[in-house]
Amino acid sequence: MSFRLAFLLCACVALPTLSQARMSDVSCDDSARMTETLKEVWGAERQGMGLRDPETMLEIWVTSHNGEWLIVQSYANGTSCIVAMGAHWEGSRANPA
């Protein structure tokens, strides 16, 4: 019983720290400025997009010269945030249903 209590206490102390670390990696800006930066500075092209909910759009941006990719979450209020990024993008050739 004391092990479970100690584990729960440690988890409660660690969770706010983990959550703050993830949020510090998110980069947000005005949607128009974010789009311009992705195109002009990064040389990225939007490869796909879809609604997450009625006020949120997810977009996948890929750079053609090195295969780096970004997932941008755009909000109805005109703000966009880079929420994930990576390398070695491989697009699929099949059309979605």
N, C-alpha and C positions, 0 to 999 in steps of 0.2 A: 504494500500500500504506500509506504513512504517513497519507494522508487517512482511510482506513478505520479505522486505529488511533486517530487523533485523534477521529473521530466516535464510535467505540465508547466511548472514555474519557469524552467529554462526556455521552453518553447514560447511562452508569453513574453519573455524578455527579449528573445531573439527576433520574433516576427516583425516588430516595428523597424528594427534595423535593416532587415532584409528588404522590406517594402520600400524604405527610403533609398536604398542602394539602387533598386531597379528604377525608381522614378527619377533619379539623378541622371540616368542614361538617356532619358527621353528629351529630344530636342524639338521645341515647338516654335512656330512663327505664323505670320499671316499667310493664308493659303496661296494667294497670288505670288507673294515673295518666295514662298517655299517652292512652288512650281518653277518659277524663273531660275532659282538657284539650282534646282535639280537638273534642269535642262542646260543652262548656260555654264555653270561652274563644274558640275559633276559629269555632264555629257550623258545624262540618263534619259531613258525613254520609258513612258508608262506602258507596261506589258499587260495589265489587267486591272480591273476594279470591280467592286461589288458592295452592296449595302450591308452594313452590319446591323443597323436598326434604322428607323425613319430619319434620324438626324446624324448618322455617322456612316461615312464611306471609307472603305479600305482600298488602298491602291498599292500595286507592286510596281516599283521602278527598278530598271536594270541598266547598268552601263554596258555598252557594246564592246568597249575596248578591253575590259578586264573581267567581266562577268560578276562584278559586285552588285548586290541587290539591296533594296530598302523596302520596308513596308511602312507606308504613310497612312495615318488615320486622320481623315478630314472631318471636321464638325460643321454643322449648319451655321454656327456663329462666325465662320470665316477663319478659323484657326486650324492649322494642320500640325501634326506631330509625327516625327520619325519614331516608330515604336520597336523596330527590329531592323537589323542589317546583317549581311553576311557576304560570302564569296562563292565562286564556282557555280553560278546560276546555270541551270539546264532547263530550257523551256520545252514544253511538250508540243508536238505537232498536231495532235488530235484536237478536234473541235469539241468544246463541252456540249453536253446534251441540252 
